[in-house]
Amino acid sequence: MPVTNSNHSAINTASILLSATELTCIREERLLFDQLNIEVNSGDIIQIEGPNGSGKSSLLRILTGLSQPYDGKVFYKAQAIAQCREEFHQDLFYLGHLPGVKGEMSAQENLSFNLALQGSNAQHDDCEAALAKVNLTGFEESLASHLSAGQHRKIALARLHHSSAKIWLLDEPFTAIDKEGVLALEQLFKAHLARGGCVILTTHQDLLTFPAEQIKKITLEYSLNGYSE
């Protein structure tokens, strides 16, 4: 089996927010993972790990419903996501590998635009406060094309401060972020978990402030021919 799923935390008796049964993913005739079962409860933080090409981003996209698995199903609160797509998407925040920042817009404009797409009614002052929380004070009116990759990532992550979604799916959220930014983001995760949300993320980095026993891990193994002996 090219997948191992190790749960280091005690069984959570809270309601299941997201689950998947017997997921199989094949890309370019290569088996990435097979018969993967996932259960994510309120208060869970799930780290998806594995080498490049092992299927981490593919798994996240399947969990969002943006990609279809070769086999298996994804459920939101025990209901297939295809049958409750609107409700599921309202309760989902997904940040892909690319930050989705438009270079011709300022940091403020990018954040306002994306929050509007989320259905947020955040005002100018709210956006400024969110940008301040990701250490972008003074860059609010700067064109994104003049900012660094790390600042692009911070603009995208600022959206989390106005997200009411319970389920956060984040692809490499720590990319290009300095240690101070990583620590601030982990504190945001903790606050979200305390409110009954969950976080599923891919990262090559260790989580600095979470005890190992709190983190559930899904480990994807890479094989050149797509199969592990």
Secondary structure, DSSP 4 states (H G I P E B T S, - for coil): --EEEEE-SPPP-SPEEEEEEEEEEEETTEEEEEEEEEEEETT-EEEEE--TTSSHHHHHHHHHTSS--SEEEEEETTEEGGGSHHHHHHTEEEE-SS----TTSBHHHHHHHHHHHTT----HHHHHHHHHHTT-TT-TTSBGGGS-HHHHHHHHHHGGGG---SEEEEESTTTT--HHHHHHHHHHHHHHHHTT-EEEEE-SSPPSSS-GGGEEEEEE---TTS---
